[in-house]
Structures are given as C-alpha cells and as structure tokens.
Amino acid sequence: MIRAFVAIDLPDEIRSALTLEQFLLPMPRKIEPENLHLTLAFLGEVSDEVLEAAHEGFAGITVPPFRIAIAGLGLFGGSRPRVVWAGVEAGDELARLQSKIDRAARVAGAEPDSRRFLPHVTLGRFAPPGPEERMRLERTVAERGAFRAGHFEVESYALYRSRLGAKGARYEELARYQLRR
C-alpha cells in the first residue's frame, strides 16, 4: 500500500514568501519549506494497481495552464485551531482541474477525501494550543490576514508518495502531469 496525494508544487519565490510568513507566525509546529504545496486530492493508502490506474487517469486530463495567487491566512479547527493555512485565489480553472483529478481517482478505485475542496497551503499543523497560545495565534493570523505571496502560472501538477516518519512526512514525486489544452 502506498500513501499518496496529488498536488501543485510551488515556485521558489512563493515558497520563500511562505517560509518567511511561517517565521512570523507563533505556530508550535511548522511544515518544512520543501513540503509546502497545494493539495488537489489526498488518495490515502492505495494499492499499486489503484495507483497505476489513477496515474493513467491523471495523464489523460486536459486543462489549459492558469494563474493562481497565494493570499490571506486562516485557521482550521474552530475554537481549537490545529492548522494555519495560506489562502489561494483562483478562478474556475483550479476547481475544474481538482474535479477532474477527483473523478479520475474514484474511477481508479481510490477514495479521495470527500470534504468540499478548499484550496489552501498548509503552513503549520499541531495539537490545539492552550488558551493563551491560541489567543496569540488567532490575533497574529488576524493581523497578518492581508498577507500576499504573489501569483504564478500553474503549468503542471504531480502525484506524490507520502512516507510518515518521526520528523514528519517525506514526499517523493512519482509522476508529473503537464497542463495542456
């Protein structure tokens, strides 16, 4: 079984801006800069056969390149925040690509996360902090809410293997898919 996901890699200048923002945020645990990405579909644990069928499906997707922007900050977890994220501003093209990837994964036999797609880049993931730390984190995220890392042209996306370890996840690119008309 292989733990896999599909994501858009980030250009170095966007990754640098996000890394600086991570430094400015009082998060207990930050995502390593090389692991920053925009997840399109988390496939979970899948067999080699399902992964190969998904790969074939992803290779057949046709969507033209498009632009997105990384802007804004937020928290997931409500009154018990567990994730700090940077927002993604995009048109219908991103939602169309994500929908096609989700459909190809399901046809292949994978069961991607069924929650509504909310495009974001995870900056930190942690256990809910205590009240004082939570207030400091919420205040800083609100103060820095106008954050903008810039925009870029999405020309490809990739299938990744995720290996969990004591120091967090390590990602290995398995295949890259070019956007095309």
N, C-alpha and C positions, 0 to 999 in steps of 0.2 A: 504494500500500500504506500502511496505517495501523497503527502500533504501538499496541495497545490493551490495556486491562485493566478489570476490574470490581472495585469496592471499596466499603467502608463508610467514609464520611467521619467524622471525629472531632469531637465538640463542643469548643468553645474551651477549657473548663476542663480537659478531658482533654489536649488539645494543649499547654496551658500546663504541666501537670504533667510531661508527657513531655519538653518542651523544657528544663525545669529539670533533669530527670534526665540528659539529654544533657550538660548543662553539667558535671555532677558526675562523668561517666564519662571516663576518659582515652582517648577514641577519636581516631584520626587524622583521620577524616572523618565528619561528622555529616550526617544527612538534614535538609534545610531544614524548619523547622516547618510551613510551608504544604503540604509534600509528605507529611506523616505521614498514614497511612491503614491500613486493614486490607484487604489484597488478598484477594478471593474467587476470582478466576480471572485468570491472565495469558494473554491470547489470542495474543500475539506479533504478527507482521506479517500483517495480513489485508487482503483486497481490500474495496472499498466494498460490493460485493454481499454478501460474507460478513458484514461488519459490520452491514449493514441487516437481514439475516436473523437475526443474533444479537440485534439490538435488538428485533425483533418477538418473538422467543422470550422475552427477558427481560421484556418488557412483559406477557406472559401468565402470568408466575409469580405464584402466590398463596401467601403465607406471612404469618401474623399478626406484628405487631411483637413484639419480645422484648428482654430485657435481657442485656447482657454487662458484664464488668468487665475492666479492664486492670490486670494484676497480675503481678509477678515479672519477672525479667530472665534472659537467657541469651545464649549464643554459638552461631553456626553455623560449622562449619569444623573441628571436632575439634581436633587438635593445631596446626592452622594457622588460627586464627579469622579470619573475613572479614566477619562480620556480628554486630552487637549488636542484640538484639530485646527488646521488652516482650511479656510473655505475655498471652493472652486467656482469660478464664474464661467459658464459655458452656455452655448446655445443648444438647440435640439440635436446637433450632431453627436454630442457626447452621450446623451440619453439613447439615441438611436444605436450607436456602437455598443453601449452596455447591454441594451435589449437583445441585440443580435448575438452577443457573446453568451448571455444567459440562456438564450434559446438553443444555441449550439451545444452548450454544456449539458443541458437537460436531455436533448436528443441523444447525446453520447452516453447517458446513464448517470451523470453526476447530479448532485442535488445542491446547487448553489444556494447560498443564504437567501431566504425568501423575503427578507425585510426590504422595504422600499429603498431604492438606490438614492443615497445622499452623498454626492461626490465631495470628498474631503481628503486631506493628507493628515494622517495621524502624526502628531508631534511628540506625544507622551502618553504612556499607558501605566496605570498604577492602582494600588488599593485606595479606596476612598480615604482622603486625609481627615485629620481631626478638625474640629470646628474652626480653630484659629488659622490653621494652614489653608483650609477650604476658603475662608473669607479672603485671605491674602491672594490666593489663586484666582478666585472669582473677580476680585477688584482689579488685578493686573490684566486679566483677559479682557474685561470691560474697557479699561483704559487704553489697551492696545488694539481694540477692535477694528480700528481703521487701517491696520497693517495691510500692506500690499507687497507681494514678492515679484510682481510683474506678470507678463503674459508670454506665451510661447506657442509655436505651431506643433500640434500633435501629428506626427508622421508615422508612428508605429506604436505597437503595444507588445507585451511579452507574456509568455506563460512561465511561471516560476515554481520551483520546488522550495518548500519551506521546511527547514530542519530545526526543531526546537532543541535548545541546549541550556546549560546553566547560566550562560551570559546572554540569553535571549535567542531570538530566531536568526538563522543564517539563510540567505536566499541565494538560489542558484538559477540562473536563466536557462530554461530548457529549449525555448523556441521564440523567435521574434517574427512579428507579422507586420508588413508594411501596409499602410492605408493607401487605397487606390480607388479610382472611380469604377 
